[in-house]
Amino acid sequence: MEFKTQTAQQDVLKVYLDSLLQEVLPEVDELKSVVKEEVSPEPAPTISVPVKKVVIPAWATTEFESLLFTAGGLKLSIPLVKSNGILAWDSVDLTPMPGHKLWYLGIISHQGKHVKVIDVLNFVTPSSYKVKPLKDRLQNIVLIEDANWGLACDSITGTLALQRDGVRWRTNRSKRPWLAGTVIEQMCALIDTDEFVRLLSNN
Amino acid sequence: MIVWAIANQKGGVGKTTTTISLAGILAQQEKRVLLVDLDPHASLTAYLGYQPDEVESGCYSLFIDKKAHIKPLINKTAFDQIDILCGSPALATLERQMGTRPGKGLVLQQTIKEVESDYDYLLIDCPPILGLLMVNALAACNLLLIPVQTEFLAIKGLERMERTLTMINQSRKKSLPYIIVPTMFDRRTRASVKALRVLRDNFTEHLWKKVIPIDTLFREASQAGKPLSFMTPEAKGVIAFRALLNSITVQSRVL
């Protein structure tokens, strides 16, 4: 009984919200005033509007899982299919590589491979952002690209099944080409790992 | 222009304090801020020195007059960077007058386009009731902040707010990002600590990791009619709101 009542209430609420949020056309008198203001009898010139093309990576064409993690309070995610594992920061022995950029932390040895480890936060955010020292912050390393690269981050917050519509895909990647889009509900950056690795290699 | 709505279907959780505190900090960062008081209680309006019962222009006119423009309805405040679209008790009558007219949930979204280039931020203080005004706020904003007092009943209110948001998202056919902000946290009380734990266990995804602590200076600032950051820049409440702003800004900067 209680269930039925709740459903009925939800139905009422849905009708109410649908109505309030309905896109309505201007009323007739408003349309008339617009028509009156149309003084030019000439046909309007044709304007070509460039169509913005959404770039959707191949791994996102169907439902996909993403791995959520944080770096200095920043929420980030990568497609799970592109991750090769997660290591605990305390469990690895990092060999620092002096003379490189600040975000390049060094190399670790993992299953016979040399994994290049980077500080994700330092790489993706402007250097003006103040963060705690690395040792107080980093807890995990997310392995990507056949474990050639390791993304050092603060914490792993979970995984999330995503539909294509759950992401606001970017139409222009000229700035921050690594950013594929935004996971809408979580307001979280979704990383295009291929692009990310390309940028890391170029740097 | 960045548009944030500050809403919760429970009253007394810190909505107005959140709105004015964020506005104060943004203003001190040289950002131009427009505040929109959609609450018929008009606490924000009173906070900034206007008598809600005597307000001649404000949100009410925006809804009632089909041809109204937003710019002439905006009032100045004592703070250079902060303007306000005042609230008034008459807002409570809107639901009866037009609560079921199609499209009336999009009035604010459409009218604020007019001031798009005049302000850096627009912050909407919402009423604690689901209705025409809250729907307008949620349809107009890019981000929703949900202040939640760290106590049991407020958490119940949060569940209701999340359900409402889901339904609005379904009607809008798009998702609105939101952040839950634990407020009035008093580490000395067991109830507060327990409520925070419940929030962290059940609302992890959208929860801001820190808290806004209880701070009596907020009350003093409201009596003085100033955002707390203008009165006591290093108050613990201000530091917490600055951290919240920083956290949202860092996230937005990357996205």
Interface residues (C-beta under 8 A of the other chain):
Chain A: Q10 L13 K14 Y16 L17 D18 S19 L20 L21 Q22 E23 V24 E30 G72 G73 L74 K75 V124 T125 P126 Y129 T157 G158 G166 R176 L179 T182 I184 E185 Q186 M187 C188 A189
Chain B: K66 G99 T100 R101 P102 G103 K104 G105 L106 L130 L132 V135 A139 L143 M167 I168 Q170 S171 R172 K174 S175 P177 Y178 I179 T204 E205 H206 K209 S247 V250 Q251 S252 R253 V254 L255
